[in-house]
Amino acid sequence: MRQKNVKATFVGHDHDNNFTSSFRGIQLNYGNVTGYNCYGELTRGVREIDVSKDAIKTRIILFSETSDNCSD
């Protein structure tokens, strides 16, 4: 962090967590719950990460929004 070259961090595992926030200029992103063998009520999906020279953008893609989901 002293070199000020860290822009974001991304973490996650199969629990009921899903958020994006910022702390001291670093974007903190927690991935969406993906698995079906875990607790929680969040809709399963993934966090898409788009990293460019000027910005870091994320969005949640829910499995229910895709035609090729893993419920079958």
C-alpha positions in Angstrom: 0.0 0.0 0.0 2.9 2.3 0.5 3.6 2.4 -3.2 0.0 3.3 -3.8 -0.3 0.7 -6.6 -3.1 -1.4 -5.1 -6.4 -0.4 -6.6 -8.7 -3.2 -5.6 -9.0 -6.6 -3.9 -11.4 -9.4 -4.6 -12.4 -12.2 -2.2 -15.2 -14.6 -1.6 -16.4 -18.0 -0.7 -19.7 -19.9 -0.6 -21.5 -18.0 2.2 -24.2 -15.3 2.2 -21.9 -12.3 1.5 -21.9 -9.9 -1.4 -20.7 -6.3 -1.2 -18.5 -3.6 -2.7 -16.9 -0.8 -0.7 -13.9 1.4 -0.6 -11.3 1.9 2.2 -8.4 4.4 2.0 -8.8 4.5 -1.8 -8.8 0.8 -2.3 -11.9 -0.9 -3.7 -12.9 -3.9 -1.7 -15.1 -6.5 -3.4 -16.7 -9.6 -2.0 -17.8 -12.1 -4.6 -21.4 -13.4 -4.8 -22.3 -16.7 -3.3 -22.0 -19.3 -6.1 -22.4 -22.8 -4.6 -25.6 -24.7 -3.8 -24.2 -26.7 -0.9 -23.9 -23.7 1.5 -26.2 -21.6 3.8 -27.9 -18.4 3.0 -30.7 -16.9 1.0 -28.8 -14.8 -1.7 -29.5 -15.8 -5.3 -26.6 -17.7 -6.7 -24.4 -16.0 -9.2 -21.0 -14.6 -10.0 -19.3 -11.2 -9.7 -17.9 -10.1 -13.1 -14.8 -7.9 -12.9 -13.9 -5.4 -15.6 -10.4 -3.9 -15.1 -9.2 -1.1 -17.4 -6.5 1.5 -17.2 -9.0 4.1 -15.9 -11.5 2.1 -13.8 -12.5 -1.1 -12.1 -16.1 -2.0 -12.6 -18.0 -5.0 -11.2 -21.5 -6.4 -11.5 -23.3 -9.4 -10.3 -24.6 -11.9 -12.9 -27.2 -14.1 -11.3 -27.5 -17.7 -12.4 -31.2 -17.2 -12.8 -30.5 -14.4 -15.4 -28.5 -16.8 -17.7 -29.7 -19.5 -20.0 -26.9 -21.8 -19.1 -27.2 -22.1 -15.3 -26.1 -24.9 -13.1 -29.4 -25.9 -11.7 -29.8 -28.8 -14.1 
